[in-house]
Amino acid sequence: MLTLSCPSCGAEVRFRSHAAVMAVCEYCRTGVLKDPGDVGDLGKISEVLEDYSPIQPGTSGIWGSRPFTVLGRLQLRYDAGFWNEWYLLFDDGASGWLGDASGQFTITVLRQAEGPLPAFGDLVPGNHVTVGGERYMAADVRTARCTGGQGELPFRVGPGWEAKVADLRAGSAFLTLDYSEGPTPLVYAGVPVTLDGLRPQLLRDDLEIQRTAGRFRGKVTALDCPSCGGAIKYLPGMTANLVCPACRAQLDAASPEIEVLRAGERVDAVATTLPLGTEGTLGNQKLAVIGVMRREDDEGTAWTEYLLYGSRAGFTWLVETDDGWQRSDVLDAWPAWHGESATLDNVDYRRLYEYPARVTFAAGAFNWRVEVGDVAQVEEFRQGQTTLAAERSAHEITWSRSKPVAWDQLQAWFPDTLKAKAAPPRASGKPTGGTPYRDAARMLIIATGVVNAIPLMFNFGGTFAYSVLAALALYLPAVFLDNNDNA
């Protein structure tokens, strides 16, 4: 371990990793360059926004059979949100990164890639890329800026430093191409992980998270809307982006002063089954509704999406449609996408629909910037009652998996809010699962009846039995096929 004196305040700055190039003084926020002969002062490094991540410098864990310790953090901000990159030192002396974005985690390590690598400007979400002979899909392509740092870091970071990164995926394989230092990227390979799977030690506890989340250590203590003065009744710091429930103003909660991004027009509140702030228990995890969003497709069909968050459970979604409820979770491991089908865990899903999803209302906190009018292109794939959805925007693609939730199950999750409520009436239109075979059979039966109307009039006894048998031959297989699809 190398110990230096901060050139600004004189406090001790410790370097535990031989690969670390700089460290941020925890007392005065000065970036200190590791050079025993001439300790460099890199200027002040911005304080990181204390978010709801339980990780901190000093957290330890095990990836596979490799113990590691968290030494430092970069906080990276882009137009619609932010994420953390935690710098890791493994016990074998190697280093790596733990990506922490909206409750999803990945571990990557530097790898040598053979063969040509794509230019940053040529990467588009959804396109396929070959790296080292392996085929990946571009999942996320963006330029971010560093807005804060902590602890030890393996390269120099200062004001205005930008990261140009592209995340690629193939099943459970994860690859990051980092173009921050020039046109030839560094290649980091790894896999998605869960926090529990890393067996972490020295995480921040819930009280510490609640106390510090959403502010630059004491600089922001309230989230009253600066546009209309209305009170925001949920906890700050859950995400970087908020929408005032009263006036629809867009708020940036990741700055020392709450900044109004877009003045909202006062609109009537939208009644929702689960109001903002509703708390419930899913399994053994406590979650709260922190965001509510209404979306519709190009045919005017609308639905409501509720974003739920728990300090250990992370983010999950509940989706309310005219045909019932679904629970939806973002996938860490991606399915194999074959155009008209997708395969996940050796199960094939057939393509159902493709449609644009447009935001018509949003209130609360979200893990990206939400604005009325935002449009994403959605493709749905289905097997039985399980639906996979690929959602594509200009900068990223995400995959999610949804399963239906019964009303009595929803009441069990949110007894204080839903216990006294009756199940909402089902829509008379096409249900989520659909009965396409029965619908087609009915049309054919009606057509057959019309064609046979005249023979029935003149020879009822001889024709009726055949007509009934023909109708049953059409309808019964249709019932079987629909039940099989909806099983």
NORFENKA-V165471 format. One record per residue. N is the residue number from 0. RES is the residue in one letter. PHI is phi in whole degrees, 0 to 359 (* if undefined). D_FIRST is the distance of its C-alpha to the first C-alpha in whole Angstrom. Layout:
BEGIN
n->(N N)
res->(RES RES)
phi->(PHI PHI)
d_first->(D_FIRST D_FIRST)
END
This chain:
BEGIN
n->(0 1 2 3 4 5 6 7 8 9 10 11 12 13 14 15 16 17 18 19 20 21 22 23 24 25 26 27 28 29 30 31 32 33 34 35 36 37 38 39 40 41 42 43 44 45 46 47 48 49 50 51 52 53 54 55 56 57 58 59 60 61 62 63 64 65 66 67 68 69 70 71 72 73 74 75 76 77 78 79 80 81 82 83 84 85 86 87 88 89 90 91 92 93 94 95 96 97 98 99 100 101 102 103 104 105 106 107 108 109 110 111 112 113 114 115 116 117 118 119 120 121 122 123 124 125 126 127 128 129 130 131 132 133 134 135 136 137 138 139 140 141 142 143 144 145 146 147 148 149 150 151 152 153 154 155 156 157 158 159 160 161 162 163 164 165 166 167 168 169 170 171 172 173 174 175 176 177 178 179 180 181 182 183 184 185 186 187 188 189 190 191 192 193 194 195 196 197 198 199 200 201 202 203 204 205 206 207 208 209 210 211 212 213 214 215 216 217 218 219 220 221 222 223 224 225 226 227 228 229 230 231 232 233 234 235 236 237 238 239 240 241 242 243 244 245 246 247 248 249 250 251 252 253 254 255 256 257 258 259 260 261 262 263 264 265 266 267 268 269 270 271 272 273 274 275 276 277 278 279 280 281 282 283 284 285 286 287 288 289 290 291 292 293 294 295 296 297 298 299 300 301 302 303 304 305 306 307 308 309 310 311 312 313 314 315 316 317 318 319 320 321 322 323 324 325 326 327 328 329 330 331 332 333 334 335 336 337 338 339 340 341 342 343 344 345 346 347 348 349 350 351 352 353 354 355 356 357 358 359 360 361 362 363 364 365 366 367 368 369 370 371 372 373 374 375 376 377 378 379 380 381 382 383 384 385 386 387 388 389 390 391 392 393 394 395 396 397 398 399 400 401 402 403 404 405 406 407 408 409 410 411 412 413 414 415 416 417 418 419 420 421 422 423 424 425 426 427 428 429 430 431 432 433 434 435 436 437 438 439 440 441 442 443 444 445 446 447 448 449 450 451 452 453 454 455 456 457 458 459 460 461 462 463 464 465 466 467 468 469 470 471 472 473 474 475 476 477 478 479 480 481 482 483 484 485 486)
res->(M L T L S C P S C G A E V R F R S H A A V M A V C E Y C R T G V L K D P G D V G D L G K I S E V L E D Y S P I Q P G T S G I W G S R P F T V L G R L Q L R Y D A G F W N E W Y L L F D D G A S G W L G D A S G Q F T I T V L R Q A E G P L P A F G D L V P G N H V T V G G E R Y M A A D V R T A R C T G G Q G E L P F R V G P G W E A K V A D L R A G S A F L T L D Y S E G P T P L V Y A G V P V T L D G L R P Q L L R D D L E I Q R T A G R F R G K V T A L D C P S C G G A I K Y L P G M T A N L V C P A C R A Q L D A A S P E I E V L R A G E R V D A V A T T L P L G T E G T L G N Q K L A V I G V M R R E D D E G T A W T E Y L L Y G S R A G F T W L V E T D D G W Q R S D V L D A W P A W H G E S A T L D N V D Y R R L Y E Y P A R V T F A A G A F N W R V E V G D V A Q V E E F R Q G Q T T L A A E R S A H E I T W S R S K P V A W D Q L Q A W F P D T L K A K A A P P R A S G K P T G G T P Y R D A A R M L I I A T G V V N A I P L M F N F G G T F A Y S V L A A L A L Y L P A V F L D N N D N A)
phi->(* 257 242 237 263 298 291 264 243 87 290 289 238 258 244 263 259 292 275 292 258 215 217 258 297 286 265 239 69 283 279 249 277 281 205 304 283 208 296 272 256 268 87 287 255 301 294 282 289 285 258 268 290 279 281 206 304 105 298 237 190 225 254 66 246 250 293 216 228 280 257 200 214 251 248 244 239 233 303 248 168 209 211 251 240 263 276 250 243 278 295 276 95 282 233 195 227 248 283 224 227 55 81 253 232 222 247 227 228 295 223 274 251 267 89 290 240 290 285 301 291 269 274 227 306 101 279 269 226 254 230 59 80 250 263 234 251 291 257 209 227 197 251 236 242 283 248 181 209 218 64 271 222 274 209 283 230 220 303 86 294 242 243 254 226 226 262 242 224 210 63 266 279 227 224 242 257 251 260 296 261 154 290 266 279 277 248 243 244 182 215 294 223 251 297 297 294 274 49 286 234 61 283 292 276 299 295 293 297 298 287 253 299 89 210 272 48 100 279 237 238 218 234 295 297 285 272 239 83 292 282 258 272 251 290 285 83 297 213 270 229 233 232 297 294 274 242 67 293 277 238 259 269 257 226 303 239 295 258 281 276 208 296 265 273 294 229 294 296 265 289 233 296 248 293 306 90 301 251 208 233 253 68 248 252 271 226 227 283 251 212 229 221 254 225 215 265 287 262 90 289 244 208 241 243 248 267 248 220 226 299 248 278 78 260 212 237 244 242 250 240 295 254 132 241 222 258 232 232 291 275 278 266 274 286 280 255 246 86 272 210 218 237 224 52 65 249 267 243 265 289 255 222 225 201 277 246 250 284 249 198 208 207 109 248 225 270 203 283 252 219 303 104 301 232 236 267 244 239 248 231 222 217 63 262 260 240 256 226 258 243 243 238 295 246 203 235 232 245 225 236 237 225 293 238 289 298 291 292 297 296 292 287 234 295 293 262 247 302 270 269 276 298 294 295 283 289 276 281 292 288 302 290 80 231 295 290 295 300 293 297 300 298 292 296 298 297 296 298 295 297 267 298 292 302 296 295 263 216 302 296 280 258 300 298 294 295 297 299 295 297 295 297 277 279 297 299 295 299 299 295 295 296 294 294 268 289)
d_first->(0 4 7 10 13 16 19 21 20 18 16 12 10 7 6 5 7 8 12 11 13 14 13 16 16 17 19 21 20 20 18 15 15 12 13 12 16 18 16 18 20 21 23 24 23 25 25 25 28 27 29 30 27 26 22 20 16 15 18 17 20 22 23 26 24 20 18 16 14 15 12 15 19 21 25 28 31 34 38 39 35 32 29 25 23 19 16 15 13 15 14 15 12 15 15 18 20 22 25 27 30 33 32 32 28 27 24 24 22 23 26 28 32 35 38 38 37 39 39 37 41 42 41 43 42 44 45 44 41 40 37 36 40 39 41 39 41 39 39 37 37 36 34 32 30 27 27 24 20 18 14 12 15 15 18 19 21 24 27 30 27 29 29 32 31 34 33 35 37 39 39 36 34 32 31 30 31 29 30 28 28 31 34 32 30 27 28 26 28 28 30 31 29 30 28 29 29 25 25 23 21 21 23 25 28 31 32 29 30 33 32 30 31 33 32 29 29 32 33 36 37 41 42 46 47 47 50 53 51 51 49 46 46 43 39 38 34 36 36 36 39 42 46 48 51 53 53 51 49 46 43 39 37 34 34 34 38 40 42 45 45 48 51 53 56 58 59 60 58 58 58 56 56 52 52 49 47 48 46 47 45 45 44 42 40 41 41 43 45 43 45 49 50 53 54 57 58 60 63 63 61 59 56 53 50 48 44 42 39 37 34 33 36 35 38 41 45 48 51 55 58 61 61 59 55 52 48 46 42 40 40 36 38 41 44 46 48 51 53 56 54 50 49 46 45 48 51 53 53 56 56 58 58 56 56 55 53 54 52 55 53 50 49 45 42 41 38 39 41 45 48 52 53 50 51 49 51 51 52 53 53 55 55 57 56 52 52 49 48 47 46 46 45 45 41 40 42 41 43 44 46 49 51 54 53 57 58 58 54 53 55 53 50 51 54 54 55 57 58 62 62 64 63 63 66 65 66 70 68 66 64 60 61 64 67 68 70 72 73 74 76 78 79 80 82 84 84 86 88 89 90 92 94 97 97 97 100 102 101 99 99 98 95 93 92 91 89 87 86 85 83 81 80 78 77 76 74 72 71 70 68 66 66 64 62 61 60)
END
